[in-house]
Structure formats: structure tokens, C-alpha cells
Amino acid sequence: MILVIGLVTAFVLLMIFGNRSTRPCRWREARSRAEDGAMFYRCAACGAETLNRGGLPKVCLDPTKGTP
Ligand SMILES: [Zn+2]
């Protein structure tokens, strides 16, 4: 039982902290705007747009937040 509680706790902590930088962004593929090899993504949350070859962007590109 303790093992199960530990696993659930670890999973919840991972959900909260593991992906913090991408959490505010909800990337959507825009296939019509893809360029050869690179998929175009648009964030439904902040409106950021990017071309990315390696799948979904790992960061939030919200222009109002600025990049450190
Ligand atoms: Zn965003």
C-alpha cells in the first residue's frame, strides 16, 4: 500500500514540476503552414508561433513573458 501511495505521489510531482516550462502553452499543429521537414506550431494559449523539426516545442514562446 505504501508503495502505491509513493508511486502516485511521484507521478503527481512529476506532472506538476516535470513539464513546468511548457505548461502554459498549448501547441497546435498548423499543417497548412508547415515547410519542408519542419512543422508549424501555434500556441493556443498565448499566440506564439514557431517552426520546429523535433515535434512539439519544449518551451513557451509567449512574447509577453520574455526569455531569460
Ligand atoms: Zn504559449
N, CA, C, O and the ligand as a Tripos MOL2 file, in Angstrom:
@<TRIPOS>MOLECULE
protein
  273   271    69     0     0
PROTEIN
NO_CHARGES

@<TRIPOS>ATOM
      1 N           0.8270   -1.2100    0.0000 N.3       1 MET1
      2 CA          0.0000    0.0000    0.0000 C.3       1 MET1
      3 C           0.8610    1.2600    0.0000 C.2       1 MET1
      4 O           0.6100    2.2040   -0.7500 O.2       1 MET1
      5 N           1.8770    1.2550    0.8540 N.am      2 ILE2
      6 CA          2.7770    2.4100    0.8930 C.3       2 ILE2
      7 C           3.4540    2.6060   -0.4660 C.2       2 ILE2
      8 O           3.6810    3.7330   -0.9080 O.2       2 ILE2
      9 N           3.7700    1.4880   -1.1160 N.am      3 LEU3
     10 CA          4.4080    1.5640   -2.4410 C.3       3 LEU3
     11 C           3.4930    2.2760   -3.4350 C.2       3 LEU3
     12 O           3.9410    3.1140   -4.2190 O.2       3 LEU3
     13 N           2.2190    1.9350   -3.3910 N.am      4 VAL4
     14 CA          1.2580    2.5580   -4.3090 C.3       4 VAL4
     15 C           1.1540    4.0510   -4.0440 C.2       4 VAL4
     16 O           1.1560    4.8570   -4.9750 O.2       4 VAL4
     17 N           1.0640    4.4140   -2.7720 N.am      5 ILE5
     18 CA          0.9720    5.8340   -2.4200 C.3       5 ILE5
     19 C           2.2170    6.5730   -2.8930 C.2       5 ILE5
     20 O           2.1230    7.6910   -3.3980 O.2       5 ILE5
     21 N           3.3750    5.9560   -2.7310 N.am      6 GLY6
     22 CA          4.6290    6.5590   -3.1790 C.3       6 GLY6
     23 C           4.6390    6.7690   -4.6830 C.2       6 GLY6
     24 O           5.0700    7.8170   -5.1650 O.2       6 GLY6
     25 N           4.1680    5.7780   -5.4230 N.am      7 LEU7
     26 CA          4.1390    5.8870   -6.8840 C.3       7 LEU7
     27 C           3.1990    7.0120   -7.3260 C.2       7 LEU7
     28 O           3.5360    7.8040   -8.2060 O.2       7 LEU7
     29 N           2.0320    7.0710   -6.7120 N.am      8 VAL8
     30 CA          1.0660    8.1190   -7.0730 C.3       8 VAL8
     31 C           1.6330    9.4910   -6.7510 C.2       8 VAL8
     32 O           1.5020   10.4260   -7.5410 O.2       8 VAL8
     33 N           2.2630    9.6100   -5.5920 N.am      9 THR9
     34 CA          2.8600   10.8940   -5.1960 C.3       9 THR9
     35 C           3.9410   11.3160   -6.1910 C.2       9 THR9
     36 O           3.9920   12.4720   -6.6110 O.2       9 THR9
     37 N           4.8090   10.3610   -6.5670 N.am     10 ALA10
     38 CA          5.8740   10.6660   -7.5170 C.3      10 ALA10
     39 C           5.2810   11.1060   -8.8550 C.2      10 ALA10
     40 O           5.7850   12.0340   -9.4880 O.2      10 ALA10
     41 N           4.2120   10.4400   -9.2810 N.am     11 PHE11
     42 CA          3.5820   10.7680  -10.5510 C.3      11 PHE11
     43 C           2.9980   12.1810  -10.5200 C.2      11 PHE11
     44 O           3.1560   12.9530  -11.4660 O.2      11 PHE11
     45 N           2.3310   12.5000   -9.4320 N.am     12 VAL12
     46 CA          1.7330   13.8360   -9.3000 C.3      12 VAL12
     47 C           2.8190   14.9020   -9.2860 C.2      12 VAL12
     48 O           2.6810   15.9400   -9.9330 O.2      12 VAL12
     49 N           3.9010   14.6500   -8.5480 N.am     13 LEU13
     50 CA          5.0060   15.6230   -8.5040 C.3      13 LEU13
     51 C           5.6160   15.8050   -9.8850 C.2      13 LEU13
     52 O           5.9690   16.9200  -10.2680 O.2      13 LEU13
     53 N           5.7410   14.7200  -10.6300 N.am     14 LEU14
     54 CA          6.2740   14.8140  -11.9960 C.3      14 LEU14
     55 C           5.3610   15.6640  -12.8740 C.2      14 LEU14
     56 O           5.8260   16.4840  -13.6660 O.2      14 LEU14
     57 N           4.0570   15.4530  -12.7200 N.am     15 MET15
     58 CA          3.0970   16.2290  -13.5090 C.3      15 MET15
     59 C           3.2350   17.7130  -13.2060 C.2      15 MET15
     60 O           3.1450   18.5550  -14.1000 O.2      15 MET15
     61 N           3.4550   18.0220  -11.9300 N.am     16 ILE16
     62 CA          3.4940   19.4290  -11.5170 C.3      16 ILE16
     63 C           4.8190   20.0810  -11.9130 C.2      16 ILE16
     64 O           4.8290   21.1860  -12.4560 O.2      16 ILE16
     65 N           5.9370   19.4000  -11.6420 N.am     17 PHE17
     66 CA          7.2430   20.0450  -11.8090 C.3      17 PHE17
     67 C           7.9670   19.6340  -13.0860 C.2      17 PHE17
     68 O           8.8240   20.3710  -13.5720 O.2      17 PHE17
     69 N           7.6340   18.4700  -13.6340 N.am     18 GLY18
     70 CA          8.4240   17.9230  -14.7350 C.3      18 GLY18
     71 C           8.3150   18.7340  -16.0080 C.2      18 GLY18
     72 O           9.2530   18.7740  -16.8040 O.2      18 GLY18
     73 N           7.1970   19.3700  -16.2040 N.am     19 ASN19
     74 CA          6.9360   19.9800  -17.5010 C.3      19 ASN19
     75 C           6.5420   21.4380  -17.3380 C.2      19 ASN19
     76 O           5.7440   21.9680  -18.1110 O.2      19 ASN19
     77 N           7.0980   22.0650  -16.3470 N.am     20 ARG20
     78 CA          6.6110   23.3850  -15.9620 C.3      20 ARG20
     79 C           6.7120   24.4060  -17.0980 C.2      20 ARG20
     80 O           5.8120   25.2250  -17.2820 O.2      20 ARG20
     81 N           7.8160   24.3540  -17.8630 N.am     21 SER21
     82 CA          8.0350   25.4040  -18.8480 C.3      21 SER21
     83 C           7.0490   25.3430  -19.9990 C.2      21 SER21
     84 O           6.7710   26.3640  -20.6280 O.2      21 SER21
     85 N           6.5160   24.1620  -20.2860 N.am     22 THR22
     86 CA          5.5910   24.0670  -21.4140 C.3      22 THR22
     87 C           4.1450   24.1660  -20.9640 C.2      22 THR22
     88 O           3.2360   24.2480  -21.7910 O.2      22 THR22
     89 N           3.9320   24.1590  -19.6680 N.am     23 ARG23
     90 CA          2.5660   24.0450  -19.1780 C.3      23 ARG23
     91 C           1.6390   25.1450  -19.6750 C.2      23 ARG23
     92 O           0.4990   24.8490  -20.0300 O.2      23 ARG23
     93 N           2.0730   26.3930  -19.7160 N.am     24 PRO24
     94 CA          1.1430   27.4380  -20.1410 C.3      24 PRO24
     95 C           0.8340   27.3620  -21.6260 C.2      24 PRO24
     96 O          -0.1770   27.9060  -22.0700 O.2      24 PRO24
     97 N           1.6820   26.7010  -22.4030 N.am     25 CYS25
     98 CA          1.4920   26.6810  -23.8460 C.3      25 CYS25
     99 C           0.6940   25.4640  -24.2860 C.2      25 CYS25
    100 O           0.9300   24.3450  -23.8300 O.2      25 CYS25
    101 N          -0.2460   25.7050  -25.1750 N.am     26 ARG26
    102 CA         -0.9890   24.6030  -25.7730 C.3      26 ARG26
    103 C          -0.7260   24.6520  -27.2720 C.2      26 ARG26
    104 O          -1.4220   25.3470  -28.0120 O.2      26 ARG26
    105 N           0.2840   23.9080  -27.7120 N.am     27 TRP27
    106 CA          0.7060   23.9540  -29.1060 C.3      27 TRP27
    107 C          -0.2530   23.1920  -29.9950 C.2      27 TRP27
    108 O          -0.7160   22.1000  -29.6640 O.2      27 TRP27
    109 N          -0.5340   23.7990  -31.1330 N.am     28 ARG28
    110 CA         -1.3770   23.1630  -32.1340 C.3      28 ARG28
    111 C          -0.6070   23.0990  -33.4480 C.2      28 ARG28
    112 O           0.0460   24.0660  -33.8410 O.2      28 ARG28
    113 N          -0.6850   21.9780  -34.1110 N.am     29 GLU29
    114 CA         -0.0420   21.8700  -35.4140 C.3      29 GLU29
    115 C          -0.8400   22.6440  -36.4480 C.2      29 GLU29
    116 O          -2.0710   22.6070  -36.4590 O.2      29 GLU29
    117 N          -0.1340   23.3350  -37.3020 N.am     30 ALA30
    118 CA         -0.7800   24.0180  -38.4220 C.3      30 ALA30
    119 C          -0.1780   23.4490  -39.6980 C.2      30 ALA30
    120 O           0.7750   24.0010  -40.2490 O.2      30 ALA30
    121 N          -0.7430   22.3420  -40.1580 N.am     31 ARG31
    122 CA         -0.1440   21.6220  -41.2800 C.3      31 ARG31
    123 C          -0.0960   22.4700  -42.5440 C.2      31 ARG31
    124 O           0.7980   22.3120  -43.3750 O.2      31 ARG31
    125 N          -1.0590   23.3650  -42.6820 N.am     32 SER32
    126 CA         -1.1060   24.1610  -43.9080 C.3      32 SER32
    127 C           0.0870   25.1060  -44.0040 C.2      32 SER32
    128 O           0.4410   25.5610  -45.0920 O.2      32 SER32
    129 N           0.7080   25.4000  -42.8540 N.am     33 ARG33
    130 CA          1.8260   26.3450  -42.8540 C.3      33 ARG33
    131 C           3.1690   25.6350  -42.6490 C.2      33 ARG33
    132 O           4.2000   26.2870  -42.4850 O.2      33 ARG33
    133 N           3.1510   24.3120  -42.6570 N.am     34 ALA34
    134 CA          4.4040   23.5700  -42.4980 C.3      34 ALA34
    135 C           5.3050   23.7950  -43.7080 C.2      34 ALA34
    136 O           4.8380   23.8940  -44.8430 O.2      34 ALA34
    137 N           6.6120   23.8730  -43.4380 N.am     35 GLU35
    138 CA          7.5830   23.9700  -44.5200 C.3      35 GLU35
    139 C           8.4130   22.7050  -44.5320 C.2      35 GLU35
    140 O           8.4980   21.9950  -43.5300 O.2      35 GLU35
    141 N           9.0310   22.4240  -45.6830 N.am     36 ASP36
    142 CA          9.6030   21.0920  -45.8790 C.3      36 ASP36
    143 C          10.4200   20.5980  -44.6850 C.2      36 ASP36
    144 O          11.4790   21.1410  -44.3700 O.2      36 ASP36
    145 N           9.9040   19.5600  -44.0320 N.am     37 GLY37
    146 CA         10.5840   18.9560  -42.9010 C.3      37 GLY37
    147 C          10.2440   19.5640  -41.5630 C.2      37 GLY37
    148 O          10.3720   18.8970  -40.5370 O.2      37 GLY37
    149 N           9.8150   20.8100  -41.5420 N.am     38 ALA38
    150 CA          9.5350   21.4640  -40.2650 C.3      38 ALA38
    151 C           8.0360   21.7060  -40.1320 C.2      38 ALA38
    152 O           7.3890   22.2040  -41.0520 O.2      38 ALA38
    153 N           7.5040   21.3470  -38.9840 N.am     39 MET39
    154 CA          6.0940   21.5720  -38.7400 C.3      39 MET39
    155 C           5.8870   22.9350  -38.1080 C.2      39 MET39
    156 O           6.6760   23.3830  -37.2770 O.2      39 MET39
    157 N           4.8160   23.5770  -38.5200 N.am     40 PHE40
    158 CA          4.4860   24.8830  -37.9520 C.3      40 PHE40
    159 C           3.5770   24.6830  -36.7460 C.2      40 PHE40
    160 O           2.5860   23.9570  -36.8130 O.2      40 PHE40
    161 N           3.9270   25.3360  -35.6500 N.am     41 TYR41
    162 CA          3.1150   25.2280  -34.4430 C.3      41 TYR41
    163 C           2.6400   26.6030  -34.0130 C.2      41 TYR41
    164 O           3.3460   27.6030  -34.1450 O.2      41 TYR41
    165 N           1.4240   26.6200  -33.4960 N.am     42 ARG42
    166 CA          0.8870   27.8510  -32.9430 C.3      42 ARG42
    167 C           0.3440   27.5500  -31.5500 C.2      42 ARG42
    168 O          -0.3330   26.5420  -31.3440 O.2      42 ARG42
    169 N           0.6430   28.4210  -30.6050 N.am     43 CYS43
    170 CA          0.1930   28.2160  -29.2330 C.3      43 CYS43
    171 C          -1.2070   28.7930  -29.0820 C.2      43 CYS43
    172 O          -1.4530   29.9670  -29.3620 O.2      43 CYS43
    173 N          -2.1190   27.9310  -28.6310 N.am     44 ALA44
    174 CA         -3.4910   28.3770  -28.4650 C.3      44 ALA44
    175 C          -3.6570   29.2460  -27.2290 C.2      44 ALA44
    176 O          -4.6590   29.9460  -27.0860 O.2      44 ALA44
    177 N          -2.6700   29.2010  -26.3340 N.am     45 ALA45
    178 CA         -2.7790   29.9490  -25.0840 C.3      45 ALA45
    179 C          -2.2770   31.3790  -25.2350 C.2      45 ALA45
    180 O          -2.9270   32.3210  -24.7820 O.2      45 ALA45
    181 N          -1.1070   31.5410  -25.8780 N.am     46 CYS46
    182 CA         -0.5150   32.8820  -25.9260 C.3      46 CYS46
    183 C          -0.3270   33.3980  -27.3440 C.2      46 CYS46
    184 O           0.0290   34.5620  -27.5290 O.2      46 CYS46
    185 N          -0.5590   32.5580  -28.3510 N.am     47 GLY47
    186 CA         -0.4810   33.0210  -29.7190 C.3      47 GLY47
    187 C           0.9030   32.9610  -30.3250 C.2      47 GLY47
    188 O           1.0920   33.4030  -31.4580 O.2      47 GLY47
    189 N           1.8870   32.4260  -29.6000 N.am     48 ALA48
    190 CA          3.2370   32.3000  -30.1290 C.3      48 ALA48
    191 C           3.2340   31.3290  -31.3090 C.2      48 ALA48
    192 O           2.4600   30.3730  -31.3400 O.2      48 ALA48
    193 N           4.1140   31.5910  -32.2810 N.am     49 GLU49
    194 CA          4.1970   30.7440  -33.4520 C.3      49 GLU49
    195 C           5.6420   30.3380  -33.6700 C.2      49 GLU49
    196 O           6.5560   31.1210  -33.4130 O.2      49 GLU49
    197 N           5.8540   29.1020  -34.1480 N.am     50 THR50
    198 CA          7.2140   28.6600  -34.3960 C.3      50 THR50
    199 C           7.2320   27.5290  -35.4100 C.2      50 THR50
    200 O           6.2670   26.7780  -35.5490 O.2      50 THR50
    201 N           8.3490   27.4240  -36.1120 N.am     51 LEU51
    202 CA          8.6130   26.2680  -36.9640 C.3      51 LEU51
    203 C           9.5500   25.3460  -36.1870 C.2      51 LEU51
    204 O          10.5740   25.7990  -35.6740 O.2      51 LEU51
    205 N           9.2150   24.0680  -36.0960 N.am     52 ASN52
    206 CA         10.0340   23.1700  -35.2950 C.3      52 ASN52
    207 C          10.1190   21.8120  -35.9810 C.2      52 ASN52
    208 O           9.1180   21.2740  -36.4550 O.2      52 ASN52
    209 N          11.3320   21.2710  -36.0240 N.am     53 ARG53
    210 CA         11.5160   19.9690  -36.6640 C.3      53 ARG53
    211 C          11.3980   18.8070  -35.6960 C.2      53 ARG53
    212 O          11.1380   17.6780  -36.1110 O.2      53 ARG53
    213 N          11.5840   19.0700  -34.4170 N.am     54 GLY54
    214 CA         11.6540   17.9690  -33.4490 C.3      54 GLY54
    215 C          10.3770   17.7590  -32.6650 C.2      54 GLY54
    216 O          10.4270   17.5030  -31.4620 O.2      54 GLY54
    217 N           9.2320   17.8630  -33.3230 N.am     55 GLY55
    218 CA          7.9900   17.6560  -32.6050 C.3      55 GLY55
    219 C           7.5610   18.9220  -31.8790 C.2      55 GLY55
    220 O           7.9920   20.0270  -32.2090 O.2      55 GLY55
    221 N           6.7040   18.7340  -30.8830 N.am     56 LEU56
    222 CA          6.1750   19.8810  -30.1660 C.3      56 LEU56
    223 C           7.2950   20.6690  -29.5020 C.2      56 LEU56
    224 O           8.2300   20.0760  -28.9640 O.2      56 LEU56
    225 N           7.2160   22.0070  -29.5320 N.am     57 PRO57
    226 CA          8.2190   22.8310  -28.8540 C.3      57 PRO57
    227 C           8.2390   22.5240  -27.3660 C.2      57 PRO57
    228 O           7.2110   22.2070  -26.7680 O.2      57 PRO57
    229 N           9.4190   22.6220  -26.7810 N.am     58 LYS58
    230 CA          9.5810   22.2590  -25.3720 C.3      58 LYS58
    231 C           9.4150   23.4680  -24.4550 C.2      58 LYS58
    232 O           9.3850   23.3260  -23.2320 O.2      58 LYS58
    233 N           9.3090   24.6310  -25.0340 N.am     59 VAL59
    234 CA          9.2570   25.8390  -24.2120 C.3      59 VAL59
    235 C           8.0430   26.6660  -24.5900 C.2      59 VAL59
    236 O           7.4500   26.4840  -25.6530 O.2      59 VAL59
    237 N           7.6880   27.5710  -23.7060 N.am     60 CYS60
    238 CA          6.6500   28.5450  -24.0290 C.3      60 CYS60
    239 C           7.3170   29.7400  -24.6900 C.2      60 CYS60
    240 O           8.2950   30.2820  -24.1750 O.2      60 CYS60
    241 N           6.7890   30.1380  -25.8160 N.am     61 LEU61
    242 CA          7.3860   31.2470  -26.5730 C.3      61 LEU61
    243 C           6.5280   32.4990  -26.4280 C.2      61 LEU61
    244 O           6.5440   33.3800  -27.2870 O.2      61 LEU61
    245 N           5.8010   32.5630  -25.3600 N.am     62 ASP62
    246 CA          4.9410   33.7030  -25.1220 C.3      62 ASP62
    247 C           5.7430   35.0030  -25.1760 C.2      62 ASP62
    248 O           6.6080   35.2280  -24.3300 O.2      62 ASP62
    249 N           5.4710   35.8500  -26.1480 N.am     63 PRO63
    250 CA          6.2720   37.0770  -26.3020 C.3      63 PRO63
    251 C           6.0700   38.0470  -25.1470 C.2      63 PRO63
    252 O           6.9230   38.9010  -24.9060 O.2      63 PRO63
    253 N           4.9680   37.9340  -24.4360 N.am     64 THR64
    254 CA          4.7360   38.8590  -23.3240 C.3      64 THR64
    255 C           5.5230   38.4830  -22.0760 C.2      64 THR64
    256 O           5.6780   39.2970  -21.1660 O.2      64 THR64
    257 N           6.0250   37.2400  -22.0340 N.am     65 LYS65
    258 CA          6.7750   36.8090  -20.8680 C.3      65 LYS65
    259 C           8.2640   37.1190  -21.0230 C.2      65 LYS65
    260 O           8.9760   37.2730  -20.0310 O.2      65 LYS65
    261 N           8.7280   37.2100  -22.2620 N.am     66 GLY66
    262 CA         10.1510   37.4350  -22.4940 C.3      66 GLY66
    263 C          10.9490   36.1890  -22.1840 C.2      66 GLY66
    264 O          10.4870   35.3240  -21.4400 O.2      66 GLY66
    265 N          12.1550   36.0860  -22.7500 N.am     67 THR67
    266 CA         13.0100   34.9470  -22.4660 C.3      67 THR67
    267 C          14.1710   35.3860  -21.5840 C.2      67 THR67
    268 O          14.8040   36.4090  -21.8450 O.2      67 THR67
    269 N          14.4430   34.6250  -20.5570 N.am     68 PRO68
    270 CA         15.5080   34.9900  -19.6240 C.3      68 PRO68
    271 C          16.8900   34.8740  -20.2470 C.2      68 PRO68
    272 O          17.8900   35.1490  -19.5850 O.2      68 PRO68
    273 ZN          2.2860   29.8820  -25.1970 Zn       69 ZN69
@<TRIPOS>BOND
     1     1     2 1
     2     2     3 1
     3     3     4 2
     4     3     5 am
     5     5     6 1
     6     6     7 1
     7     7     8 2
     8     7     9 am
     9     9    10 1
    10    10    11 1
    11    11    12 2
    12    11    13 am
    13    13    14 1
    14    14    15 1
    15    15    16 2
    16    15    17 am
    17    17    18 1
    18    18    19 1
    19    19    20 2
    20    19    21 am
    21    21    22 1
    22    22    23 1
    23    23    24 2
    24    23    25 am
    25    25    26 1
    26    26    27 1
    27    27    28 2
    28    27    29 am
    29    29    30 1
    30    30    31 1
    31    31    32 2
    32    31    33 am
    33    33    34 1
    34    34    35 1
    35    35    36 2
    36    35    37 am
    37    37    38 1
    38    38    39 1
    39    39    40 2
    40    39    41 am
    41    41    42 1
    42    42    43 1
    43    43    44 2
    44    43    45 am
    45    45    46 1
    46    46    47 1
    47    47    48 2
    48    47    49 am
    49    49    50 1
    50    50    51 1
    51    51    52 2
    52    51    53 am
    53    53    54 1
    54    54    55 1
    55    55    56 2
    56    55    57 am
    57    57    58 1
    58    58    59 1
    59    59    60 2
    60    59    61 am
    61    61    62 1
    62    62    63 1
    63    63    64 2
    64    63    65 am
    65    65    66 1
    66    66    67 1
    67    67    68 2
    68    67    69 am
    69    69    70 1
    70    70    71 1
    71    71    72 2
    72    71    73 am
    73    73    74 1
    74    74    75 1
    75    75    76 2
    76    75    77 am
    77    77    78 1
    78    78    79 1
    79    79    80 2
    80    79    81 am
    81    81    82 1
    82    82    83 1
    83    83    84 2
    84    83    85 am
    85    85    86 1
    86    86    87 1
    87    87    88 2
    88    87    89 am
    89    89    90 1
    90    90    91 1
    91    91    92 2
    92    91    93 am
    93    93    94 1
    94    94    95 1
    95    95    96 2
    96    95    97 am
    97    97    98 1
    98    98    99 1
    99    99   100 2
   100    99   101 am
   101   101   102 1
   102   102   103 1
   103   103   104 2
   104   103   105 am
   105   105   106 1
   106   106   107 1
   107   107   108 2
   108   107   109 am
   109   109   110 1
   110   110   111 1
   111   111   112 2
   112   111   113 am
   113   113   114 1
   114   114   115 1
   115   115   116 2
   116   115   117 am
   117   117   118 1
   118   118   119 1
   119   119   120 2
   120   119   121 am
   121   121   122 1
   122   122   123 1
   123   123   124 2
   124   123   125 am
   125   125   126 1
   126   126   127 1
   127   127   128 2
   128   127   129 am
   129   129   130 1
   130   130   131 1
   131   131   132 2
   132   131   133 am
   133   133   134 1
   134   134   135 1
   135   135   136 2
   136   135   137 am
   137   137   138 1
   138   138   139 1
   139   139   140 2
   140   139   141 am
   141   141   142 1
   142   142   143 1
   143   143   144 2
   144   143   145 am
   145   145   146 1
   146   146   147 1
   147   147   148 2
   148   147   149 am
   149   149   150 1
   150   150   151 1
   151   151   152 2
   152   151   153 am
   153   153   154 1
   154   154   155 1
   155   155   156 2
   156   155   157 am
   157   157   158 1
   158   158   159 1
   159   159   160 2
   160   159   161 am
   161   161   162 1
   162   162   163 1
   163   163   164 2
   164   163   165 am
   165   165   166 1
   166   166   167 1
   167   167   168 2
   168   167   169 am
   169   169   170 1
   170   170   171 1
   171   171   172 2
   172   171   173 am
   173   173   174 1
   174   174   175 1
   175   175   176 2
   176   175   177 am
   177   177   178 1
   178   178   179 1
   179   179   180 2
   180   179   181 am
   181   181   182 1
   182   182   183 1
   183   183   184 2
   184   183   185 am
   185   185   186 1
   186   186   187 1
   187   187   188 2
   188   187   189 am
   189   189   190 1
   190   190   191 1
   191   191   192 2
   192   191   193 am
   193   193   194 1
   194   194   195 1
   195   195   196 2
   196   195   197 am
   197   197   198 1
   198   198   199 1
   199   199   200 2
   200   199   201 am
   201   201   202 1
   202   202   203 1
   203   203   204 2
   204   203   205 am
   205   205   206 1
   206   206   207 1
   207   207   208 2
   208   207   209 am
   209   209   210 1
   210   210   211 1
   211   211   212 2
   212   211   213 am
   213   213   214 1
   214   214   215 1
   215   215   216 2
   216   215   217 am
   217   217   218 1
   218   218   219 1
   219   219   220 2
   220   219   221 am
   221   221   222 1
   222   222   223 1
   223   223   224 2
   224   223   225 am
   225   225   226 1
   226   226   227 1
   227   227   228 2
   228   227   229 am
   229   229   230 1
   230   230   231 1
   231   231   232 2
   232   231   233 am
   233   233   234 1
   234   234   235 1
   235   235   236 2
   236   235   237 am
   237   237   238 1
   238   238   239 1
   239   239   240 2
   240   239   241 am
   241   241   242 1
   242   242   243 1
   243   243   244 2
   244   243   245 am
   245   245   246 1
   246   246   247 1
   247   247   248 2
   248   247   249 am
   249   249   250 1
   250   250   251 1
   251   251   252 2
   252   251   253 am
   253   253   254 1
   254   254   255 1
   255   255   256 2
   256   255   257 am
   257   257   258 1
   258   258   259 1
   259   259   260 2
   260   259   261 am
   261   261   262 1
   262   262   263 1
   263   263   264 2
   264   263   265 am
   265   265   266 1
   266   266   267 1
   267   267   268 2
   268   267   269 am
   269   269   270 1
   270   270   271 1
   271   271   272 2
@<TRIPOS>SUBSTRUCTURE
     1 MET1         2 RESIDUE 1 A MET
     2 ILE2         6 RESIDUE 1 A ILE
     3 LEU3        10 RESIDUE 1 A LEU
     4 VAL4        14 RESIDUE 1 A VAL
     5 ILE5        18 RESIDUE 1 A ILE
     6 GLY6        22 RESIDUE 1 A GLY
     7 LEU7        26 RESIDUE 1 A LEU
     8 VAL8        30 RESIDUE 1 A VAL
     9 THR9        34 RESIDUE 1 A THR
    10 ALA10       38 RESIDUE 1 A ALA
    11 PHE11       42 RESIDUE 1 A PHE
    12 VAL12       46 RESIDUE 1 A VAL
    13 LEU13       50 RESIDUE 1 A LEU
    14 LEU14       54 RESIDUE 1 A LEU
    15 MET15       58 RESIDUE 1 A MET
    16 ILE16       62 RESIDUE 1 A ILE
    17 PHE17       66 RESIDUE 1 A PHE
    18 GLY18       70 RESIDUE 1 A GLY
    19 ASN19       74 RESIDUE 1 A ASN
    20 ARG20       78 RESIDUE 1 A ARG
    21 SER21       82 RESIDUE 1 A SER
    22 THR22       86 RESIDUE 1 A THR
    23 ARG23       90 RESIDUE 1 A ARG
    24 PRO24       94 RESIDUE 1 A PRO
    25 CYS25       98 RESIDUE 1 A CYS
    26 ARG26      102 RESIDUE 1 A ARG
    27 TRP27      106 RESIDUE 1 A TRP
    28 ARG28      110 RESIDUE 1 A ARG
    29 GLU29      114 RESIDUE 1 A GLU
    30 ALA30      118 RESIDUE 1 A ALA
    31 ARG31      122 RESIDUE 1 A ARG
    32 SER32      126 RESIDUE 1 A SER
    33 ARG33      130 RESIDUE 1 A ARG
    34 ALA34      134 RESIDUE 1 A ALA
    35 GLU35      138 RESIDUE 1 A GLU
    36 ASP36      142 RESIDUE 1 A ASP
    37 GLY37      146 RESIDUE 1 A GLY
    38 ALA38      150 RESIDUE 1 A ALA
    39 MET39      154 RESIDUE 1 A MET
    40 PHE40      158 RESIDUE 1 A PHE
    41 TYR41      162 RESIDUE 1 A TYR
    42 ARG42      166 RESIDUE 1 A ARG
    43 CYS43      170 RESIDUE 1 A CYS
    44 ALA44      174 RESIDUE 1 A ALA
    45 ALA45      178 RESIDUE 1 A ALA
    46 CYS46      182 RESIDUE 1 A CYS
    47 GLY47      186 RESIDUE 1 A GLY
    48 ALA48      190 RESIDUE 1 A ALA
    49 GLU49      194 RESIDUE 1 A GLU
    50 THR50      198 RESIDUE 1 A THR
    51 LEU51      202 RESIDUE 1 A LEU
    52 ASN52      206 RESIDUE 1 A ASN
    53 ARG53      210 RESIDUE 1 A ARG
    54 GLY54      214 RESIDUE 1 A GLY
    55 GLY55      218 RESIDUE 1 A GLY
    56 LEU56      222 RESIDUE 1 A LEU
    57 PRO57      226 RESIDUE 1 A PRO
    58 LYS58      230 RESIDUE 1 A LYS
    59 VAL59      234 RESIDUE 1 A VAL
    60 CYS60      238 RESIDUE 1 A CYS
    61 LEU61      242 RESIDUE 1 A LEU
    62 ASP62      246 RESIDUE 1 A ASP
    63 PRO63      250 RESIDUE 1 A PRO
    64 THR64      254 RESIDUE 1 A THR
    65 LYS65      258 RESIDUE 1 A LYS
    66 GLY66      262 RESIDUE 1 A GLY
    67 THR67      266 RESIDUE 1 A THR
    68 PRO68      270 RESIDUE 1 A PRO
    69 ZN69       273 GROUP 0 **** ****
